[in-house]
Amino acid sequence: MWAWVGRRLQRKFLVGTAAVALACALVFLGFYGHLFQQQLDARARSEAGELGRLLQVAFERVMLARDQAGMREIVERLAREPGIREVMVLNADGEVRYAGDPARVGRKLDAEACPECLSGEPASVYRQLGRDTVLRSVLPVRNDERCVSCHGAVEARPLTGLLVVDHEASTLVADSRASTLAAMGGGAALALIVLGGGVWFMRRHVLRPVAQLAYQSRAIAAGDLEARVDLDGQDEFAALGQTFNAMAGRLQHAVVRVRDDEAFVRDVLDALPEGVRVIDSDYRVLEANRAYRRLLGLNGNGAAVPATCFAMSFGRSDPCPPTQITCPLHELARDEGPVKALHQLRAANGATVSVELHAAALPKRGLIVESVRELARDVHFAQEQRMAELGRIAAGVAREVQNPLTSIRFALQTARREFDSGGANPDELREYLALVDGEIGRCVDLTQRLQKLAARPDGPPQPVALNPVVSETLELLAWEAQQRGVRVTLVLDPGDPRTLGREADLRLVVLNLVQNAFQAMPDGGELECTTQRVGRWVLLRVRDSGSGIAAADMQRVFEPFYSRRADGSPGAGLGLPIARVIAEQCGGTLTAESRPGAGAIFTLRLPQADARLRDTL
């Protein structure tokens, strides 16, 4: 019942108004009934007193005339009057001398039957006679000098008798009930009028504006930001309507702005060349940009993006075991720092995509942001950078080839002249042919070194001897070192250190590090390359005597496209970043240390081939 009432404001108003009207009516009826009862009682007592006094006058006259028959007739006739229940005349001792009911004559009313008769004072009280209630009026008849002859001295006998008149109380009750019912009817009619007027006012001035506000609020909640209310007048609801419209306008502007911002952020994410996605703490993928979806061969509009990161990345139906796969959620829960890992993702067509993953946490939102970069693209950049470096050392290689070719040409021309003159000496011809063979061998070595450096790093990692990689790369750069005025010192570990990787990649790392050292010494200097085995690691140190690296640049030397060459020449800023990526792919590191004016040392730290093979197994 109360739940039904509580669902509508109009029902609440009706029930509340009816309850208040009922309470007011009850209070009014109680007060009015009590007041009316008092008025009726006062009127009845007054009428009874007047009747008693008239009877008293008549009684005195009849008694003085000693007309007992007349007295009896007056009492009997009065007892038959409407509204009179009984009339009795008592002597001073309480004995009934005259009564409307002759059966009462001679009886004596004691203190129990008429206690008010013994007081000797006028009285008007209600008495219960059987089932009926009567208003008993008692008037004492005083003794005076006219009655002394019959009743004795006034001092000895102050009362000559009592007049007792019992009035019917039913008339008073009927009048009271009629008045009460009339009051109740009037109150009910008034309450209905008030209630009806209240309902009309409520519907017109309260419920209708509220209904319009509620309807337009639901419309806005459903997405209709154009919804507005139209409330006439200048009252509070009209002011509320104006406030509602202003609020709706600001909300529409804010929502449009948020949508524009979301679209802008989504466009920015989709414009990024790197794959980016956002994950919550329940492994759900909240956002994945176009590059990420394209990397995994997912639908371009995002409709086919799996709901969870493990399903999207690996096609799994449950979270990845942290002991088998580096899980950013698991790692960032233990450490707030960024996470970096190499993953083999599973594309939609079942193919495997090798990526480098970087992840960071958004602690206030409980989210993880991942950035992935396809390693195949790094290989492509590395190959492009390798070709660019080959173009730069082409002049030196050409110089190295030119010298053997010149010697070959001189030997062949000399041998031909001797044949033409007919005085060819077989021993000299053998020396010329040996010279030609040696110089051709030098040319073949140079071309093989160029081929190794230019080769695309395909196939799985293999054990690579570090000493030949370093020495042969330095030989290719010997002419450039001579032209720059750089004296090169090579210190190789006699233990023939080996690491596990791709030889072409490692040659590119050495090439980048050595040329980076050349660029740090525009006026010439000293370059020292050292290989060394330390525990389970293989080290390559490249130290130059250049101007060093400023402290502000140390944090950025490995950033892509960041270039600050000491010789002022422009650079792509990819050599050191690619070298570092290759080192990390081999399970190692590439670090730099420097002091301004004291040169720089770059340390390539790679695991030994045997140690890495044991870890892999």
KOLTISE-686531 format. One line per 3 residues: number of its first residue (from 1); their letters; for each residue x, y, z of C-alpha. Coordinates in steps of 0.001 Angstrom, whole numbers, padded with zeros to 6 digits, m for minus. Example, Ala and Ser with C-alpha at 12.3 -4.5 7.8 and 13.67 -1.06 7.14 Angstrom:
// residues 2
1	AS	012300/m004500/007800; 013670/m001060/007140
END
This chain:
// residues 617
1	MWA	000000/000000/000000; 002612/002509/001093; 004855/001501/m001809
4	WVG	001989/002202/m004229; 001422/005607/m002611; 005131/006428/m002629
7	RRL	005497/005984/m006405; 003455/009089/m007289; 003667/012602/m005922
10	QRK	m000070/013105/m006474; m000878/010068/m004356; 001381/011330/m001609
13	FLV	m000339/014699/m001741; m003825/013158/m001629; m003018/010849/001258
16	GTA	m001162/013554/003159; m003880/016147/002635; m006602/013675/003587
19	AVA	m004702/012703/006724; m004222/016350/007724; m007884/017160/006969
22	LAC	m009015/014148/008993; m006813/015102/011912; m008077/018693/011791
25	ALV	m011672/017461/011573; m011215/015185/014582; m009680/017981/016625
28	FLG	m012397/020392/015510; m015190/017910/016232; m013777/017067/019610
31	FYG	m013447/020700/020605; m016779/021727/019057; m018627/018724/020528
34	HLF	m017237/019429/023976; m018135/023112/023717; m021599/022327/022340
37	QQQ	m022156/019746/025065; m021253/022353/027660; m023641/024820/026075
40	LDA	m026454/022235/025984; m025760/021258/029572; m025756/024880/030675
43	RAR	m028984/025490/028818; m030582/022363/030311; m029489/023334/033793
46	SEA	m030804/026830/033259; m034163/025562/032002; m034359/023058/034843
49	GEL	m033595/025788/037334; m036259/028087/035926; m038811/025261/035936
52	GRL	m037846/024428/039492; m038226/028004/040594; m041681/028234/038982
55	LQV	m042641/025025/040712; m041225/026409/043939; m043399/029510/043704
58	AFE	m046441/027393/042938; m045572/025036/045794; m045243/027890/048262
61	RVM	m048577/029361/047281; m050353/026009/047448; m048760/025192/050772
64	LAR	m049687/028528/052248; m053208/027859/051058; m052903/024311/052433
67	DQA	m054304/023013/049167; m052793/019526/049065; m055060/018379/046203
70	GMR	m053935/021330/044099; m050326/020557/044897; m050785/016937/043876
73	EIV	m052411/017999/040576; m049594/020420/039770; m046983/017687/040348
76	ERL	m048819/015075/038295; m049526/017430/035394; m045920/018657/035357
79	ARE	m044632/015064/035363; m046576/014413/032195; m044914/017286/030325
82	PGI	m042548/016280/027453; m038964/016050/028597; m039942/015554/032268
85	REV	m039187/012127/033670; m040344/012669/037287; m041395/015413/039719
88	MVL	m041179/014877/043476; m041814/017004/046564; m039900/015884/049669
91	NAD	m040239/017056/053232; m037246/018107/055274; m036605/014472/056253
94	GEV	m036359/013290/052619; m039740/011582/052534; m041626/011822/049219
97	RYA	m044891/013643/049867; m045961/014263/046288; m044763/012563/043056
100	GDP	m045762/012185/039435; m045574/008469/040058; m047961/007816/043006
103	ARV	m045955/004694/043855; m043097/006873/045076; m045208/008716/047661
106	GRK	m044204/007738/051174; m040709/006549/050188; m037678/008125/051737
109	LDA	m034737/009116/049583; m031577/008392/051486; m027988/009466/050765
112	EAC	m027523/006635/048259; m030681/007379/046260; m030265/011184/046272
115	PEC	m027051/012396/047883; m027583/015897/046499; m030879/016120/048400
118	LSG	m029088/016172/051745; m026881/019166/051027; m029684/021666/051476
121	EPA	m028406/023642/048524; m029727/023982/044963; m028192/021347/042714
124	SVY	m028381/020183/039095; m026710/016835/038391; m026924/013925/035946
127	RQL	m028135/010665/037429; m028274/007171/035957; m031678/005617/036492
130	GRD	m031522/002117/035101; m030526/002421/031470; m031586/006067/031220
133	TVL	m029768/009225/032134; m031679/012142/033682; m030786/015648/034673
136	RSV	m031929/015989/038287; m032706/019483/039517; m032959/019890/043328
139	LPV	m034317/023111/044841; m034665/023513/048625; m037810/025227/050004
142	RND	m036718/027583/052801; m038688/028036/055992; m039814/031574/056707
145	ERC	m042176/033402/059053; m045198/032488/056991; m044549/028802/057576
148	VSC	m043706/028936/061273; m047168/027916/062334; m046826/024581/060539
151	HGA	m043098/023903/060483; m041869/025589/063583; m039129/028168/064113
154	VEA	m036818/029008/061256; m033724/028462/063369; m034809/024969/064358
157	RPL	m036101/023967/060960; m034532/026027/058106; m036020/023864/055334
160	TGL	m039605/022977/054870; m038958/020571/051976; m037258/019846/048627
163	LVV	m038451/020041/045021; m036866/017311/042804; m037413/017374/039018
166	DHE	m035877/014686/036742; m035485/015900/033111; m035069/013443/030242
169	AST	m031387/013558/029050; m032151/011760/025755; m033296/015034/024257
172	LVA	m029948/016576/025108; m028109/013582/023616; m030203/013747/020447
175	DSR	m029532/017439/020084; m025814/016861/020698; m025703/014028/018165
178	AST	m027540/016085/015555; m025239/019030/016088; m022184/016769/015920
181	LAA	m023347/015124/012698; m024096/018515/011192; m020615/019699/012150
184	MGG	m019083/016528/010738; m020979/016962/007480; m019896/020547/007170
187	GAA	m016295/019623/007998; m016317/016779/005482; m017711/019050/002788
190	LAL	m015100/021655/003605; m012364/018988/003551; m013544/017744/000164
193	IVL	m013553/021269/m001196; m010044/021877/000158; m008851/018505/m001110
196	GGG	m010317/019046/m004560; m008841/022519/m004776; m005514/021188/m003588
199	VWF	m005551/018426/m006191; m006315/020917/m008947; m003591/023267/m007742
202	MRR	m001185/020373/m007369; m001811/019076/m010869; m001767/022504/m012467
205	HVL	001142/024168/m010704; 003256/021278/m009351; 002698/017942/m011078
208	RPV	002593/019307/m014614; 005939/021168/m014312; 007477/018222/m012503
211	AQL	006228/015826/m015189; 007717/018014/m017910; 011036/018225/m016050
214	AYQ	011054/014448/m015555; 010213/013762/m019206; 012945/016034/m020548
217	SRA	015426/014637/m018002; 014740/011134/m019291; 015156/012411/m022846
220	IAA	018584/013860/m021991; 019540/010636/m020213; 018556/008750/m023399
223	GDL	020932/010915/m025434; 018681/013735/m026702; 020863/016697/m025725
226	EAR	018470/019103/m027482; 015675/018454/m024924; 014439/021563/m023080
229	VDL	011465/022485/m020848; 008912/025261/m021465; 007437/026506/m018176
232	DGQ	005435/029734/m018148; 005226/032177/m015303; 007675/033697/m012855
235	DEF	007365/031321/m009922; 009932/028921/m008515; 009149/026224/m011084
238	AAL	009645/028689/m013925; 013003/029637/m012403; 013803/025942/m012022
241	GQT	012942/025400/m015675; 015313/028193/m016720; 018031/026679/m014559
244	FNA	017332/023241/m016065; 017619/024616/m019599; 020865/026385/m018750
247	MAG	022222/023204/m017189; 021148/021160/m020217; 022884/023640/m022501
250	RLQ	026115/023443/m020524; 025819/019658/m020404; 025329/019525/m024172
253	HAV	028369/021727/m024696; 030438/019601/m022288; 029336/016321/m023891
256	VRV	030075/017617/m027374; 033460/018789/m026185; 034183/015448/m024517
259	RDD	033169/013625/m027690; 035396/015904/m029730; 038258/015311/m027284
262	EAF	037677/011560/m027434; 037632/011672/m031223; 040809/013774/m031192
265	VRD	042567/011363/m028833; 041398/008416/m030931; 042631/010111/m034104
268	VLD	045975/010832/m032453; 046284/007218/m031325; 045355/005946/m034777
271	ALP	047910/008307/m036344; 050763/006885/m034242; 053012/004551/m036201
274	EGV	053536/002408/m033113; 050865/000023/m031873; 049210/001295/m028681
277	RVI	046527/m000269/m026536; 045023/000390/m023084; 044229/m002444/m020641
280	DSD	042421/m002387/m017290; 043157/m004486/m014220; 040741/m007200/m015422
283	YRV	042762/m007798/m018640; 040107/m006051/m020730; 041251/m004130/m023816
286	LEA	039702/m000664/m023571; 041379/000822/m026624; 043624/m000408/m029435
289	NRA	044801/001971/m032133; 044851/001314/m035864; 048535/000357/m035916
292	YRR	047981/m002305/m033249; 044975/m003761/m035030; 046777/m003702/m038363
295	LLG	049804/m005403/m036794; 047622/m008326/m035706; 045478/m008330/m038845
298	LNG	042310/m007326/m036993; 039344/m005487/m038421; 040141/m001872/m039119
301	NGA	037032/m000481/m037438; 037780/m002322/m034198; 034654/m004463/m034251
304	AVP	036652/m007691/m034259; 039039/m006698/m031450; 039000/m009410/m028738
307	ATC	037789/m008351/m025319; 040910/m009379/m023377; 044613/m008778/m023874
310	FAM	045562/m012453/m023677; 042984/m013348/m026335; 044088/m010473/m028537
313	SFG	047846/m011097/m028239; 048130/m014858/m027953; 044704/m016300/m028777
316	RSD	044394/m017638/m025227; 041208/m018199/m023279; 042807/m017507/m019889
319	PCP	045457/m015061/m018561; 049073/m015733/m019458; 051214/m017546/m016835
322	PTQ	053682/m014914/m015516; 056408/m017567/m015295; 056226/m018227/m019053
325	ITC	055316/m014863/m020559; 056233/m011406/m019306; 052834/m010012/m018290
328	PLH	052793/m006202/m017930; 049900/m006350/m015452; 051816/m008785/m013250
331	ELA	055105/m006888/m013496; 053642/m003425/m012898; 051738/m004711/m009865
334	RDE	055123/m005435/m008293; 057072/m002454/m009646; 055777/000940/m010752
337	GPV	058555/001342/m013305; 057996/000798/m017042; 058136/m002760/m018369
340	KAL	060008/m003799/m021472; 059797/m007237/m023078; 059989/m009155/m026334
343	HQL	056795/m010970/m027310; 055767/m013335/m030053; 052209/m012214/m030809
346	RAA	049699/m014288/m032705; 048023/m012532/m035618; 044455/m013179/m036720
349	NGA	045663/m015408/m039554; 047728/m017526/m037163; 051086/m016008/m038110
352	TVS	053644/m015055/m035453; 054613/m011391/m035095; 057774/m010527/m033141
355	VEL	057432/m007249/m031254; 059204/m005201/m028654; 056718/m004205/m025927
358	HAA	056877/m001234/m023575; 054236/m000842/m020846; 053567/001783/m018188
361	ALP	050902/002143/m015505; 048319/004856/m014946; 047966/004381/m011150
364	KRG	045124/006847/m010620; 042969/005100/m013213; 044179/001554/m012647
367	LIV	045064/001158/m016321; 048043/m000102/m018318; 049263/001537/m021544
370	ESV	051195/m000700/m023917; 053286/000322/m026907; 054522/m002342/m029316
373	REL	056986/m002053/m032161; 057417/m004711/m034788; 060953/m006044/m034779
376	ARD	060773/m006654/m038525; 060537/m002903/m038996; 063604/m002437/m036810
379	VHF	065374/m004891/m039061; 064220/m002857/m042061; 065544/000351/m040509
382	AQE	068758/m001416/m039619; 069148/m002595/m043199; 068508/000899/m044544
385	QRM	070980/002338/m042099; 073443/m000404/m043061; 073139/000563/m046732
388	AEL	073606/004230/m045866; 076772/003459/m043942; 078059/001337/m046802
391	GRI	077576/004307/m049082; 079594/006440/m046700; 082521/003984/m046610
394	AAG	082367/003338/m050358; 085117/005881/m050988; 087439/004163/m048532
397	VAR	086694/000746/m049989; 087292/002093/m053469; 090649/003423/m052267
400	EVQ	091515/000053/m050768; 090610/m001684/m054034; 092422/000849/m056173
403	NPL	095836/000089/m054710; 095721/m003690/m055469; 094355/m003015/m058952
406	TSI	097178/m000577/m059633; 099732/m003167/m058572; 098021/m005805/m060717
409	RFA	098047/m003494/m063725; 101737/m002661/m063265; 102686/m006351/m062956
412	LQT	100685/m007339/m066044; 102099/m004467/m068143; 105666/m005355/m067149
415	ARR	105130/m009025/m067968; 103665/m008121/m071368; 106659/m005937/m072270
418	EFD	109010/m008726/m071397; 107006/m011161/m073564; 107007/m008676/m076433
421	SGG	110782/m008166/m076190; 111366/m011889/m076212; 113481/m011776/m073083
424	ANP	110937/m012994/m070559; 112444/m014512/m067440; 110323/m017348/m065966
427	DEL	111271/m016471/m062377; 110245/m012824/m062821; 106975/m013957/m064438
430	REY	106246/m016142/m061417; 106877/m013158/m059109; 104513/m011006/m061200
433	LAL	101819/m013710/m061133; 102238/m014168/m057370; 101883/m010394/m056942
436	VDG	098728/m010405/m059075; 097279/m013319/m057121; 097958/m011620/m053792
439	EIG	096410/m008353/m054835; 093381/m010131/m056251; 093074/m011915/m052889
442	RCV	093040/m008518/m051165; 090209/m007378/m053439; 088273/m010583/m052778
445	DLT	088689/m010090/m049007; 087382/m006539/m049265; 084341/m007592/m051270
448	QRL	083602/m010429/m048862; 083781/m008037/m045920; 081417/m005683/m047721
451	QKL	079062/m008576/m048427; 079084/m009606/m044764; 078361/m006058/m043691
454	AAR	075591/m005556/m046268; 073978/m008950/m045765; 070385/m008958/m044486
457	PDG	070291/m010618/m041036; 068068/m013599/m041821; 067789/m016934/m040077
460	PPQ	068084/m017874/m036418; 070934/m016562/m034209; 074240/m018420/m034587
463	PVA	077491/m018441/m032586; 079602/m015497/m033830; 083299/m014896/m033151
466	LNP	083619/m011296/m031996; 087308/m010692/m032854; 086955/m011130/m036664
469	VVS	083809/m009007/m036679; 085679/m006129/m035037; 088950/m006436/m036940
472	ETL	087378/m006814/m040389; 085036/m003871/m039831; 087991/m001710/m038765
475	ELL	089865/m002719/m041917; 086950/m001452/m044016; 087190/001857/m042170
478	AWE	090970/002125/m042299; 090987/004645/m045170; 088348/006833/m043438
481	AQQ	090395/006733/m040223; 093465/007826/m042161; 091584/010678/m043796
484	RGV	090226/011894/m040430; 093591/011648/m038722; 092449/009006/m036242
487	RVT	094972/006514/m034898; 093251/003170/m034281; 094372/000714/m031603
490	LVL	092880/m002785/m031576; 093202/m005034/m028500; 091651/m008460/m029038
493	DPG	091018/m011087/m026379; 093206/m014095/m027229; 090489/m016453/m025985
496	DPR	088409/m015894/m029130; 085198/m014701/m027397; 081968/m015758/m029046
499	TLG	078361/m014657/m028645; 075024/m015803/m030032; 073492/m013550/m032665
502	REA	073483/m012606/m036341; 076890/m011703/m037720; 075568/m008977/m040030
505	DLR	073830/m007271/m037085; 076974/m007354/m034942; 079084/m005931/m037786
508	LVV	076555/m003094/m038076; 076863/m002421/m034324; 080668/m002211/m034594
511	LNL	080376/000004/m037679; 077981/002392/m035919; 080113/002609/m032774
514	VQN	083357/003252/m034687; 081827/005850/m037008; 080178/007515/m034001
517	AFQ	083691/007780/m032505; 085057/009242/m035769; 082374/011940/m035714
520	AMP	083279/012818/m032112; 086874/013610/m033242; 086584/016118/m036142
523	DGG	090238/017157/m035667; 091590/013621/m035309; 092484/011665/m032220
526	ELE	092820/008183/m030829; 090411/005286/m031055; 090788/002130/m029017
529	CTT	088693/m001008/m029548; 088968/m003789/m026975; 087330/m007212/m026769
532	QRV	087244/m009077/m023472; 085560/m011993/m021732; 084268/m011292/m018193
535	GRW	082543/m014212/m016523; 079617/m015284/m018704; 079744/m012070/m020716
538	VLL	081628/m010821/m023784; 082556/m007118/m023839; 083470/m004709/m026622
541	RVR	084704/m001279/m025546; 085043/001555/m028034; 086897/004521/m026507
544	DSG	087595/007798/m028283; 089523/010926/m027307; 086922/013326/m028621
547	SGI	085085/016193/m026945; 082821/013904/m024899; 079073/014031/m024392
550	AAA	077330/016806/m022433; 075432/015716/m019332; 072168/017035/m020821
553	DMQ	072648/014824/m023904; 073638/011614/m022085; 069988/010677/m021458
556	RVF	069112/011051/m025136; 072022/009574/m027076; 070055/006368/m027667
559	EPF	066808/008098/m028667; 065814/007641/m032320; 066429/010660/m034575
562	YSR	068445/012495/m031913; 071760/013708/m033319; 074416/016020/m031821
565	RAD	077608/015455/m033815; 080790/017192/m032680; 081791/017905/m036290
568	GSP	078489/019694/m036903; 077468/017410/m039776; 073812/016402/m040020
571	GAG	072815/012876/m039069; 069719/010682/m039075; 070084/009858/m035386
574	LGL	069511/006133/m035961; 072971/004584/m035598; 073171/004305/m031795
577	PIA	069434/003455/m031296; 069701/000610/m033841; 072895/m000622/m032216
580	RVI	071191/m000691/m028841; 068144/m002545/m030205; 070398/m005178/m031752
583	AEQ	072289/m005552/m028467; 069047/m006080/m026558; 067787/m008568/m029121
586	CGG	070957/m010542/m028452; 070222/m010489/m024725; 072839/m007820/m023983
589	TLT	073196/m004100/m023342; 074859/m001053/m024860; 075849/001704/m022431
592	AES	077733/004983/m022660; 079878/006940/m020216; 081575/010238/m020792
595	RPG	082964/013405/m019326; 082962/016621/m021355; 086395/017091/m022882
598	AGA	087578/013588/m021903; 086084/011487/m024670; 083475/008757/m024408
601	IFT	083406/005007/m023863; 080673/002812/m025356; 080461/m000694/m023893
604	LRL	078711/m003508/m025750; 077912/m006293/m023278; 076734/m009612/m024762
607	PQA	076276/m013064/m023248; 078787/m015712/m024258; 077455/m018154/m026811
610	DAR	077796/m021164/m024517; 076056/m019409/m021590; 073154/m018202/m023723
613	LRD	072702/m021628/m025276; 072492/m023146/m021802; 069882/m020526/m020777
616	TL	067856/m021251/m023901; 067923/m024988/m023255
END
